């Protein structure tokens, strides 16, 4: 078990053991791009919100979502406010038979939340019989946990990849299509064509999906509907609520309440 401080270094690959949990309360964190060569990772925060970027996608992880990161998956974890960080590393020979080798965002129910918390505060040793029983329940719950589909594909074209990374790091609002064209020197039709090819969305659609992810993050951080609407450049609170409901099927408050 490790309770990490803000600036502590940690290398999961250097540790032996089939299950290694860590816990930390951190703020303004940027892990930088990295990967784990011998461990698969489960990433979760019981409070706060994390943004995780891989080589081609971005995920937002509020307290009701966790991310399964397979071995050798390049990723970067960012957050700006206080986050109760929880991470469990699994020996790939042990975990692979349960969950496979692909990135997955899974819903966290109340039972999984408690089990993850328990595992993250275990001592780093071979699990005893009681802990093995808890792990069995954990894998059973993982096997039926609904997979979340709110993923934002990232463009790979060099003209746009760098500016998108800047937005991610600075939590900056992506500009309108015309402004992006001015910034990159690419014509609007070219931008739309490239985004459609590489992300499956036109730039305007991609920007809306980015706003949705960011709105979830801001809401989880405790911002009011009015504050979120202002930060994300909506014309009014009602316009933001309508946008959010269109994409999630719930109002912002309903969305947070049903996922508590």
C-alpha positions in Angstrom: 0.0 0.0 0.0 1.3 3.5 -0.9 -0.2 6.8 0.1 1.6 9.1 -2.3 2.3 12.8 -1.8 2.0 15.3 -4.6 5.6 15.1 -5.9 6.4 11.5 -5.0 7.8 9.3 -7.8 6.3 5.9 -8.4 7.3 3.1 -10.8 4.8 0.3 -10.9 6.9 -1.8 -13.3 9.7 -2.0 -10.7 7.4 -3.7 -8.2 6.5 -7.4 -8.1 3.1 -8.7 -7.1 -0.1 -9.4 -8.9 -2.1 -6.6 -7.3 -0.6 -3.2 -6.2 -2.8 -0.3 -5.1 -1.9 3.3 -4.5 -3.9 6.3 -3.1 -3.3 10.0 -3.1 -5.0 13.4 -2.9 -3.4 15.6 -5.5 -4.1 18.9 -7.3 -2.8 20.4 -10.6 -1.3 17.1 -11.7 0.2 16.2 -15.1 1.7 12.8 -15.3 3.2 13.3 -18.8 2.9 10.6 -21.5 4.1 7.3 -20.2 3.3 3.6 -20.3 3.6 0.5 -18.1 5.4 -2.5 -19.6 4.6 -5.2 -17.1 1.4 -4.0 -15.5 -2.2 -3.2 -16.5 -3.8 -0.3 -14.7 -7.2 0.6 -13.3 -7.5 4.4 -12.8 -10.3 5.8 -10.7 -11.1 8.9 -8.5 -13.9 8.7 -5.9 -13.9 12.5 -5.8 -12.8 15.0 -8.4 -12.4 14.5 -12.1 -9.5 13.4 -14.3 -8.7 13.8 -18.0 -6.8 11.0 -19.6 -5.3 11.3 -23.0 -3.9 8.3 -25.0 -2.2 8.3 -28.4 -5.5 8.8 -30.2 -8.3 9.5 -27.7 -9.4 11.6 -24.7 -11.4 10.4 -21.7 -13.0 12.3 -18.8 -13.3 10.3 -15.6 -15.8 11.6 -13.1 -16.3 9.7 -9.9 -18.7 7.2 -11.6 -16.2 6.1 -14.2 -13.0 4.2 -14.2 -10.5 3.5 -17.0 -8.9 0.2 -17.7 -5.4 0.8 -19.2 -3.7 -2.3 -20.7 0.0 -2.9 -20.7 2.1 -0.7 -23.1 -0.7 1.8 -23.7 0.7 5.3 -23.9 -1.3 7.7 -21.7 -1.3 11.0 -19.8 -3.3 11.9 -16.8 -4.3 15.6 -16.1 -6.4 17.4 -13.5 -6.4 20.9 -12.1 -8.4 20.7 -8.9 -8.2 18.3 -5.9 -8.7 14.7 -6.9 -8.8 11.6 -4.7 -6.5 9.5 -7.0 -6.8 5.8 -6.9 -4.9 3.4 -9.0 -4.5 -0.4 -9.0 -1.8 -2.1 -11.0 -2.3 -5.8 -12.0 0.3 -8.2 -13.3 -0.7 -8.7 -16.9 -0.6 -12.5 -16.7 -3.1 -12.4 -13.8 -5.4 -9.7 -15.1 -5.4 -10.5 -18.8 -7.6 -13.5 -18.4 -10.3 -11.3 -16.8 -10.5 -8.2 -18.8 -8.4 -8.5 -22.0 -6.1 -6.0 -23.7 -8.1 -3.1 -24.8 -8.9 0.3 -23.3 -12.2 0.4 -21.5 -14.2 3.0 -19.7 -16.5 1.3 -17.2 -19.3 2.5 -14.9 -18.5 2.3 -11.2 -21.3 1.2 -8.9 -21.3 1.6 -5.1 -19.9 -1.9 -4.6 -17.0 -1.5 -7.0 -16.3 1.9 -5.4 -15.9 0.2 -2.0 -13.8 -2.7 -3.3 -11.4 -0.4 -5.2 -11.0 1.7 -2.0 -10.2 -1.4 -0.1 -7.7 -2.8 -2.6 -5.9 0.6 -2.8 -5.1 0.4 1.0 -3.9 -3.2 1.1 -0.4 -4.0 2.0 1.8 -5.0 -1.0 1.9 -8.7 -0.4 0.3 -11.9 -1.7 -3.4 -11.6 -1.1 -4.7 -13.8 1.8 -7.9 -15.9 1.5 -10.2 -13.0 2.5 -8.5 -10.7 0.0 -8.8 -13.3 -2.7 -12.5 -13.5 -2.0 -12.8 -9.7 -2.4 -10.8 -10.0 -5.7 -13.3 -12.6 -7.0 -16.2 -10.2 -6.3 -14.2 -7.4 -7.9 -13.7 -9.4 -11.2 -17.4 -10.5 -11.1 -18.5 -6.8 -10.9 -16.0 -5.8 -13.6 -17.4 -8.4 -15.9 -20.9 -6.9 -15.8 -20.0 -3.2 -15.4 -21.6 -1.2 -18.3 -19.0 0.2 -20.7 -19.2 4.0 -21.2 -19.0 5.3 -24.8 -18.2 9.0 -24.2 -14.8 9.0 -25.9 -13.3 11.8 -27.9 -11.0 10.7 -30.7 -8.0 13.0 -31.2 -6.7 14.2 -34.7 -3.3 12.8 -35.7 -2.5 15.3 -38.4 0.5 17.3 -37.3 -1.2 20.7 -38.1 -3.9 20.0 -35.5 -2.4 17.5 -33.0 -0.2 20.1 -31.4 -2.9 22.7 -30.9 -5.3 20.1 -29.5 -2.7 19.1 -27.0 -2.3 22.7 -26.0 -6.1 23.0 -25.4 -6.0 19.8 -23.3 -3.1 21.0 -21.1 -4.5 24.5 -20.6 -8.1 23.3 -20.4 -8.7 25.9 -23.1 -11.8 26.2 -25.2 -11.3 25.0 -28.8 -12.0 28.0 -31.1 -14.6 28.2 -33.8 -13.8 26.7 -37.2 -12.9 30.1 -38.7 -10.4 30.9 -35.9 -8.8 27.5 -36.1 -8.3 28.0 -39.9 -6.6 31.3 -39.2 -4.4 29.8 -36.5 -3.2 26.8 -38.6 -3.3 28.2 -42.1 -5.6 25.4 -43.3 -8.8 26.2 -45.1 -12.1 25.3 -43.4 -13.0 22.5 -45.8 -9.6 20.9 -45.2 -10.0 21.0 -41.5 -13.5 19.5 -41.7 -12.3 16.7 -44.0 -9.3 15.8 -41.8 -11.3 15.8 -38.6 -14.0 13.6 -40.2 -11.4 11.2 -41.5 -9.4 10.9 -38.2 -12.0 11.3 -35.5 -15.3 10.3 -37.3 -16.7 13.8 -36.6 -16.6 17.1 -38.4 -14.7 19.8 -36.5 -17.9 21.4 -35.3 -19.2 18.1 -34.0 -15.8 17.3 -32.4 -15.9 20.7 -30.7 -19.3 20.0 -29.3 -18.2 16.6 -28.0 -15.2 18.4 -26.3 -17.6 20.9 -24.7 -19.7 18.0 -23.4 -16.7 16.3 -21.8 -15.5 19.5 -20.3 -19.0 20.3 -19.0 -19.0 17.0 -17.1 -15.7 17.8 -15.6 -16.7 21.3 -14.6 -20.0 20.1 -13.0 -18.2 17.4 -11.0 -15.8 20.1 -9.7 -18.8 21.9 -8.2 -19.4 24.7 -10.8 -22.9 25.9 -11.1 -24.9 25.5 -14.4 -24.5 29.2 -14.9 -20.7 29.1 -14.4 -20.4 26.1 -16.8 -22.5 27.9 -19.4 -20.3 31.0 -19.2 -17.0 29.1 -19.3 -18.1 27.1 -22.4 -19.5 30.1 -24.2 -23.2 29.1 -24.2 -25.6 31.9 -24.9 -27.6 31.2 -21.8 -28.1 28.6 -19.0 -31.1 27.2 -20.8 -29.0 26.7 -24.0 -26.4 24.7 -22.0 -29.1 22.6 -20.4 -30.7 21.9 -23.7 -27.3 21.0 -25.2 -26.4 18.7 -22.3 -29.8 16.9 -22.4 -29.5 16.4 -26.2 -26.2 14.5 -25.7 -26.8 12.6 -22.5 -30.6 12.3 -22.3 -30.6 14.0 -18.9 -30.3 17.5 -17.5 -26.9 18.3 -15.8 -28.4 17.8 -12.3 -30.2 14.6 -13.3 -27.0 13.3 -14.8 -25.0 13.9 -11.6 -27.7 12.6 -9.3 -28.3 9.3 -11.1 -24.5 8.6 -11.2 -23.9 9.3 -7.5 
